[in-house]
Amino acid sequence: MSFDLVILGLGYVGLPLAQQATRVGLSVLGFDVNADVVNALGAGHSHIDDLGDADVAGMIEKGFRTTTDPAQIGLARTAVICVPTPLSEGDGPDLSAVIGATEAVGRHLQPGMLVVLESTTYPGTTDDVVRPLLELLSGLVAGRDFHLAFSPERIDPGNEKFGPQNTPKVVGGFTPACADRAEAFYGRLIDTVVRTKGTREAETAKLLENTYRHVNIALVNEMARFCHELDIDLWDVIRAASTKPFGFQAFYPGPGVGGHCIPIDPNYLSHNVRSKLGYPFRFVELAQEINATMPAYVARRAQNLLNADGQAVHGAMVLLLGVTYKANIADQRESPATPLARQLIGLGAQIAFHDPYVRSWRVGELDVPRTDDVEGAAAAADLVILVQQHREYDADHLAGISKRFFDTRGVTTTADAHKL
Ligand SMILES: NC(=O)c1ccc[n+]([C@@H]2O[C@H](COP(=O)([O-])OP(=O)(O)OC[C@H]3O[C@@H](n4cnc5c(N)ncnc54)[C@H](O)[C@@H]3O)[C@@H](O)[C@H]2O)c1
């Protein structure tokens, strides 16, 4: 048995790639160290937002197989690594999953194989970490005996317009021949493939994209604070500025940044600059500071709203609407709802939540009470905070039936709501 492709890491990134590859007729093997994930997928169950059980069933029908057995990696012509790259304790990237996956590939690497790293990481990882490990464990030489490339992942969970096929894919090869091979591989799955000079440029392109977002969100988050003090409606300001047809892109303030990318990836770059060059990447560090303090700012504004009516936050019933990091999906990773809840609990508030996508939510030691009855709970709460605007929420209506409604997403149009 042989496969065109083995994907290591069957999460938010690996699975949509596997689906796209099976769709164009490639034989795909999915490898993951988590046996529960592998077994569930093998039985036709998806664990990510963007794919349903029917999608997985369709993939299996087209020959998609899953395994925890690393020996099978050697049966594939191309190996793509899509494993997590979280931050370690010291705020540097934790490469343990990348190293684990690379070792698994290295032990089973065959001459002529293409190996691609997709995980977001700091510049130099493909060349300085992945390549030496692959060469050491296989006895083969990159660029001569096998091909090596970096191609940053650009999945945007919940995006209905851009998926794996129509999002251009950046590819950087260890050698020009490696880039040719990687370009030809992705060209089979993806409409547009964009080559960079090498792997470092591809790695840095991803970090630039995420840093750009991080910094611009921080810019409007900082503006949100002083615009509130100056009685300026920042949402109206952004709406007006975005009518400029060139040179401006709208970013919106919010209760903090979440997800696997924006709060984490720019740190890879600033950590890399600091450790290699000894000086800070000031934009990233400033953006980090501003975005990370937004949950505390929202908690303070909540406290002020209650205080304005002579009510203490201590003992107040606060309902949080939407606790995922982004709208209309179930992903809670790094959601700002968690630090916000911590702040409110610390101030003595009684919190509860509603989220159509989340069954249970734990904050520290607390299983936060969940309500199904959003209208009843909104009417009963002393304060309702819209943390995430899921499509199920009619925010103006909810603001109308609440005693106090704090809209951190700027979606309400009624005077009943207080906007961030
Ligand atoms: N989720 C996103 O929206 C997104 C977007 C762009 C980039 N990325 C990047 O893509 C990478 C993967 O993220 P994700 O969201 O798919 O993560 P995920 O947590 O959804 O999935 C990762 C999978 O990898 C598996 N895994 C861990 N160690 C492994 C190993 N040694 N060998 C094989 N499998 C292993 C885990 O069990 C898990 O199933 C990260 O570097 C992330 O920064 C993610």
The ligand as an SDF file (V2000), in Angstrom:
LIG
                    3D

 44 48  0  0  0  0  0  0  0  0999 V2000
   -6.2570   26.7970   13.8140 N   0  0  0  0  0  0  0  0  0  0  0  0
   -5.9820   27.8090   13.0360 C   0  0  0  0  0  0  0  0  0  0  0  0
   -6.8340   28.6180   12.7390 O   0  0  0  0  0  0  0  0  0  0  0  0
   -4.6000   28.0450   12.4670 C   0  0  0  0  0  0  0  0  0  0  0  0
   -4.4650   28.9830   11.4580 C   0  0  0  0  0  0  0  0  0  0  0  0
   -3.2180   29.2220   10.9250 C   0  0  0  0  0  0  0  0  0  0  0  0
   -2.1160   28.5190   11.4250 C   0  0  0  0  0  0  0  0  0  0  0  0
   -2.2560   27.5990   12.3970 N   0  0  0  0  0  0  0  0  0  0  0  0
   -1.0490   26.8580   12.8290 C   0  0  0  0  0  0  0  0  0  0  0  0
   -1.1240   25.5090   12.3990 O   0  0  0  0  0  0  0  0  0  0  0  0
   -0.5400   24.6260   13.3550 C   0  0  0  0  0  0  0  0  0  0  0  0
   -1.5270   23.5460   13.7850 C   0  0  0  0  0  0  0  0  0  0  0  0
   -2.6270   24.1640   14.4510 O   0  0  0  0  0  0  0  0  0  0  0  0
   -4.0490   23.4640   14.6140 P   0  0  0  0  0  0  0  0  0  0  0  0
   -4.9870   24.5960   14.9220 O   0  0  0  0  0  0  0  0  0  0  0  0
   -4.3470   22.5720   13.4850 O   0  0  0  0  0  0  0  0  0  0  0  0
   -3.8020   22.5900   15.9280 O   0  0  0  0  0  0  0  0  0  0  0  0
   -4.8050   21.4950   16.5540 P   0  0  0  0  0  0  0  0  0  0  0  0
   -4.5080   21.5100   18.0230 O   0  0  0  0  0  0  0  0  0  0  0  0
   -6.1960   21.7100   16.0710 O   0  0  0  0  0  0  0  0  0  0  0  0
   -4.3360   20.1150   15.9360 O   0  0  0  0  0  0  0  0  0  0  0  0
   -3.0630   19.6330   16.0580 C   0  0  0  0  0  0  0  0  0  0  0  0
   -3.0970   18.1090   16.0610 C   0  0  0  0  0  0  0  0  0  0  0  0
   -1.7390   17.6810   16.0750 O   0  0  0  0  0  0  0  0  0  0  0  0
   -1.6430   16.5390   16.8900 C   0  0  0  0  0  0  0  0  0  0  0  0
   -0.2660   16.3220   17.2940 N   0  0  0  0  0  0  0  0  0  0  0  0
    0.4100   16.8500   18.3430 C   0  0  0  0  0  0  0  0  0  0  0  0
    1.6730   16.3780   18.3600 N   0  0  0  0  0  0  0  0  0  0  0  0
    1.8110   15.5570   17.3010 C   0  0  0  0  0  0  0  0  0  0  0  0
    2.8680   14.7800   16.7900 C   0  0  0  0  0  0  0  0  0  0  0  0
    4.0730   14.7800   17.3670 N   0  0  0  0  0  0  0  0  0  0  0  0
    2.6480   14.0350   15.6910 N   0  0  0  0  0  0  0  0  0  0  0  0
    1.4370   14.0260   15.0920 C   0  0  0  0  0  0  0  0  0  0  0  0
    0.3800   14.7320   15.5380 N   0  0  0  0  0  0  0  0  0  0  0  0
    0.5640   15.5050   16.6240 C   0  0  0  0  0  0  0  0  0  0  0  0
   -2.6040   16.8030   18.0160 C   0  0  0  0  0  0  0  0  0  0  0  0
   -2.9900   15.5920   18.6490 O   0  0  0  0  0  0  0  0  0  0  0  0
   -3.7700   17.4950   17.2730 C   0  0  0  0  0  0  0  0  0  0  0  0
   -4.7420   16.5670   16.8730 O   0  0  0  0  0  0  0  0  0  0  0  0
   -0.0620   25.5420   14.4810 C   0  0  0  0  0  0  0  0  0  0  0  0
    1.2970   25.8360   14.2890 O   0  0  0  0  0  0  0  0  0  0  0  0
   -0.8840   26.7850   14.3100 C   0  0  0  0  0  0  0  0  0  0  0  0
   -0.2190   27.9220   14.7960 O   0  0  0  0  0  0  0  0  0  0  0  0
   -3.4920   27.3350   12.9320 C   0  0  0  0  0  0  0  0  0  0  0  0
  1  2  1  0
  2  3  2  0
  2  4  1  0
  4  5  1  0
  4 44  2  0
  5  6  2  0
  6  7  1  0
  7  8  2  0
  8  9  1  0
  8 44  1  0
  9 10  1  0
  9 42  1  0
 10 11  1  0
 11 12  1  0
 11 40  1  0
 12 13  1  0
 13 14  1  0
 14 15  2  0
 14 16  1  0
 14 17  1  0
 17 18  1  0
 18 19  2  0
 18 20  1  0
 18 21  1  0
 21 22  1  0
 22 23  1  0
 23 24  1  0
 23 38  1  0
 24 25  1  0
 25 26  1  0
 25 36  1  0
 26 27  1  0
 26 35  1  0
 27 28  2  0
 28 29  1  0
 29 30  1  0
 29 35  2  0
 30 31  1  0
 30 32  2  0
 32 33  1  0
 33 34  2  0
 34 35  1  0
 36 37  1  0
 36 38  1  0
 38 39  1  0
 40 41  1  0
 40 42  1  0
 42 43  1  0
M  CHG  2   8   1  16  -1
M  END
$$$$
